[in-house]
């Protein structure tokens, strides 16, 4: 069986790692992949937004299944193109990908179907957005409507910061056309959590929850990032809260897409905010989360290919997910200066010293025979343990064995 994985980050490495454990012994390809993936997959120099190139490769190699990691190709319509050619692919079509490609699309869906979320407004003009600020108070959340590589969300603490954010997005277009329309939201307090779900359009099958750490620095300080670490299972989502999430968020999503005639197959990522009994949706993503995937898949006992087959054939109701009892912790090793300015091509040393952890490559490349940094988030170091503290200790022990110039990581993941 030939499987193509689209993407080059830690999420895609974790997907490849899990697929490589399948009893079906698949032949794996990754486009473009990364250095870590080269050990288990053939990496192909095709970028994630080159839909024509990806399609041509899949047809030429008779790929049996394609798994899309990042959101960009989904929003560009890769699923529609592949399915039109009779190729099996995991991910929502271009219309359904708007759940991530447009904040306004998601907020309108949530509101229409009574799914709890923050109060919001959508604005197409700079003047209207500025005038609307008085309706929300401070702090307030200002979002670019479209894709902004995880950077298009600003929490403004006062009018000066809010106006500056709107100016940047709508006048200076710092996020390109993604910020030409903005969504302004009520600021929610509480603890964030992530629910990843398999979905075949008929059934939504939640995975065990993970806790992500978005802020760059210890103590949840500093700017937002793509995620500095995560752990699973969540200490915040107990059985009672999960029951509430199923009843008020997950089942209404399935009911809503049926009522609206939306076909959704693939992975639904639900970002939620928990404040006591108040649980509300922050965002939808339409793919595996990163770094949530790096702690979720190592705890999953099922053969991932079996689950993907059930999604494609809409038999997900026949699947029962089975989980390891162990906890998992992932610590992200980042480049100094991330998420703002940082340098690349720093030599990474110490991989050979890591025994009790799995190192997922997030932003690496090979240069002159050496593995070097090639992104803001460089490595995701994941360990399993009988309890959270054991997993955490193992992860940090492994992190301390790896080094590169200006390496940075949080010290409080899992605390």
N, C-alpha and C positions, 0 to 999 in steps of 0.2 A: 504494500500500500504506500502510495506516494502522497506526502502532505507538504504543502507550502505554507510557511508562516510569514506573514507580512509584518515587518517592523524590525527595530534594531535595539530595543531597550531591555531593561530588566524584566519587564512584563513578558516580552516575547521570549527571552531566555528561559524564564520560568515555565512558560507554556511548552517550549521545546523540551525542556528537562522532564516535564511530566509526560508528554507524549512519548518520549524515548523509553519510558518505563512500561509502555503498553505491551501486552502479550502478543500483539499483532506484528511486532517488530517493524514499525513503519520506516520508510526511507524519508528522511526529513530534509527540506530545503528551506532556506531563510532569505528573504529579500528586504533590505540588504544584509540583515543579521549583524553580528558583532563578534569580537574575538572569542568570547566565552562560548558562543553558539557553534563556533567552528569545530569544536570537539565532538559534537553530536549531529551536526547538520552541514549540508553543503550551502555555503553562503553565495548568493548571486548579487551582482552589482546592479540592482534595480531599485530606484528610490520608491518610497511608499506612495508618492503622488503620481507616479508614471503608470497610470491604469492600463494604457495600451501595452506597455512593456510587460507588466505583470500578467495580463491576459494572454499575450503571445507566448510567454514562457510556460504558463499553465497548460495551454493547448499543445505546445510542442513536446512537453514532457509527460503528457497524459496524467496530470496531477489529479488524484482522486478526491482530495479535499483541501480547501484553502481556509486558513484561520487568520482573520484580520486582527492585528493587535491595536494599532492606534486609530484615532477618530478621523483623521484627515481623509484617508481613502474611502471610509464609509460615507462621509459627507459628500465626497466627490462622485459617489455612485458606483463603487466597485462591485457591490453585490448585484445591482441591476445588470451590469455588463457581463459578469460571470454567469449569472443565471440565464441570461438570454442565449448564452452559448452552451447551455446544458451542464454547466460545471457546478459542483457542490461547494458551498462556501458558508462560513459561519460569520454572521453579522446581519444587522438590519439593512433594508433597502434605503435608497436615498431619501425618500419621504420620511420614513421612521427615524432616520438619523438626525432629523431636525430636533429630536429630543436633546441632543447635545449641541447641534449646530446653531440653534436659536434659543436663547434664554426666554424670549417672548413666547415662542411656540410651547415650551414646557410649562411656563406659568399659566398660560391660557388653558392648557389641558388640565392642569391641577385644579384650577379654579372651577372650570366647567364640571368636573366630575367630583367635586367636593373632597378632594384630597388635601389634607391640612398642609399649609405652606405660609410663608410670610406674605403680608400685604405688599402690593407692588403697583407700579405704573410703568408703561412703556412710552418712550418719547423719541420722535423722529426729528425734532428741532432743538437746537441748543437753547433757545429762549424758553420753550416749554419745559425743558428739563430743569433749568435754573429756577423757574417759577414754582415747580412742583416740590422743591426741597422743603418748603415750609410745611408740607403735609405730613412729613415723616419724622421730623425731629432728629436728634443726633445721639449716638452715632447712626450713620446711615450707610447702606450698601449700594454701591454703584457698579453696574456690570456692563461691559460691552456685550451687545446682543449675540454676536457671532463668535467663532473660534478665535482665541487669542493665546494659544499655546499655554493655557493655564495661568496667564498673567492678567486677564482682563477683569479682575474683581478688585475693587478698592473699597476699603472700609474707611469712611471719612468721619472724623471726630467733631468737626465744626464746619461752618459755612465756607471758610477759606479753603479747607481741604476738599470739600465737596465741589465747589466751583472749579478748583484747579483740576480735579479728576474729570469733570464734564468737559472743560476746555481741552484737556489733553485728548480725550476720546473723540469728541465731536468736531472740534475745530482743527486741532493739530494732527488728528488721525494717527496717534501713536500706535494703535493696534490695527491700522489700515481700515478697510471698509467694515471690519468686524465691529468697530466702535461708532459707526455712523448713526446707529440706533442704540439707545441705552435703556437698560432696565434699572429702575431705582426701587430698592426693597427696604422694608422694615428690618432693622437689625435684630437678630435673634440671639438670646443668651442660652448657655447650656453647654453640653458636651456633644461633639460631633462623632458620628459613627458611620460606617460604610456597610451596606448590604449588597453583595454581588448576587445576581440571580441568573440562572439559566432560563431561557424562554424559547418556546417553540411556536408562539402565537396563540396557543390554546392553554398552556400551563406555564405558570411562573414558579420555578423551583429555587428557593433561596439557599445560598451557601451559608456557612457559619460566619458570623459577623467579625469584622476587623476594626481596630482602632488605628487611625492614621494621625501622624503628627505633622501638621502643615507649616508651622512656624520654623524659621531657620535656626533659632537659638534655644538653648535650654530654658525651661520654664515657660515655654510658649511665647517667647519674645522674638522681636525682629520681623522681617517681611515674610509674607506667604511664599511658599515654595510648592513644587510639585509633590512634596512629601519627603520628610527626612527619616521616616521609619514607621513601623507599624507592628502590631501584635494581634494574635488570634488564639483562642476565642475572646470575644469582648467581655470585659468585666462589667460593662455598663448595661448590655442587653441581656436580661435574664428571660426566663420562660414567659413571665407575665408581659413584659414589654414586647417580646417577639410576637406574642399572640395579638397584641394591639397593632403592631406593625403589619401583620398579615391582614387583619380585618380592615384597618383604616387606610393603608397605603398600597400593599401589594395586590390584594384582590380587586380593589377599585381600579388599579392600573389595567389589569386584564379586562375587566368589565368595560373600561373606558375605551380601550383600543378596539374592542368588538363593536361598541356603539358608533365609533367614529370611522369604522372601516379601515383601520390602520393595521397593516401586516407587520408584525415585529418578530423576527427570529434572531437569536444570538444571545448576547449578554446584556443585561440591564444592570447598571450600577446606580444604586439609590443612596445619595448622600443625605443624611438626616441629622437633625438637631434635637437633642433630648434635654428637657428641663423638667425634671420630676415626671409627672404624668403627661406633660405636653410633648408630643412627638410630631415634628413637622419636617417636610421635605425641603432640603436646601437646593438640590440639583438632581438631574438625571444625567448619566453618561451612558453611552451605548456600546461599551467595551469593557474588558477587564480593567480594573484600577491598577495604578502603579504608585506605591509599592504593595498594595493590598494583595495582589496576585502572588507575591513572593512569600506570603505566609499562609495564604488560603490553599493553594494547590499542594504544598508539601503535607498538609493535614488531610487531604482528600484520598480516601482509599480506592475509590472507583477508578476504572480505566477511563481516561478522558475521551478516548476515541468512541467508546460506547455511548457516552453522553452526547457527543457531537453528532453521532449517527441518529440518536433519538430526536435531537433538535431538527435536523434536516428532514426526517420522516414524520415529524410531529407525533412522536411517541413518548414524549417526556413524562407523561402521566404514569408510564410503566417503570420509571427510574426511581430508586430510593437511594439517596446519597448516604454514604457511609464515611465516618470521620474517625481519624486517630484521636485518642483521648489526650495526647500530648499538646502542650502549648507551643506556639511558634513566635519568634521575635525576629524582625528584620531591622538592621541598622544601616542607614544609607551613609556611605562615605562620599563626600562631595568635594568639589574643588573650592579652595578658599576664595571668598568673594561671591559665591553663588547665593542668591539667585540673580545677582546683578553682574558686575564685571568679574571675570575669572580667566585664568590662562589655561591653555591646553598643552598636550604633548609632554606631560610629566611622566617619567618612567615609574611604573608600579612594581614594587618588589614584595616578596613574602608569600605569594600564593602557595608555594610548596610547604609552608609551615602550618597551613590550616588543615585540621583533621576533622573536628567535630562541628563543621558548619558547611553550608553550601554557599558559594560566592556567585551571585548573579551579576552579570556585566550589564551596566546601564549606559555608560558612555565611555567606551574604550576603542582603541584601534591598534594595529600593528605598525610600528615604525622602526625601520632598520633592525628588524629582528627582536625588538622589545615591545612589550605591551605597555601602552601609554594612555593617559587620560584623553578623552575626546568629548567632554560634556560637563555640565554643571553637576549632575548626579553621576557618579562614576561607577560605584559598586553597591550592591545590596547584599549584605552578609546576613544569612538566615540560619538560625539554629532551632532545633526542637528540644524540648525538655519535658520531664514529667509534670512540671508546674511552670508557671510564668517566670518565677525568679531563676530557676535553673536554666531555662531557655535563654533568658536575658544574660546571665553570667557567661554562658557559652558563646553567645553572639559577640559580646564585648571582648572576650578573650581572643576570638578570631580576628576581630577588627584591629586589635593591638599588634597582631602579627603581620599586618599588611601596612605598607607605607608608600607614600608618594609626596613629593614636595607640595606644601600648602594644603595637605589633606585636612578636611574638617568633618566632624560628625557631632551630633547631639549625644549627650551623656545620660539622658533621662528617658530613653525609649523603653516603654514597658513599666515605668514607675507609676 
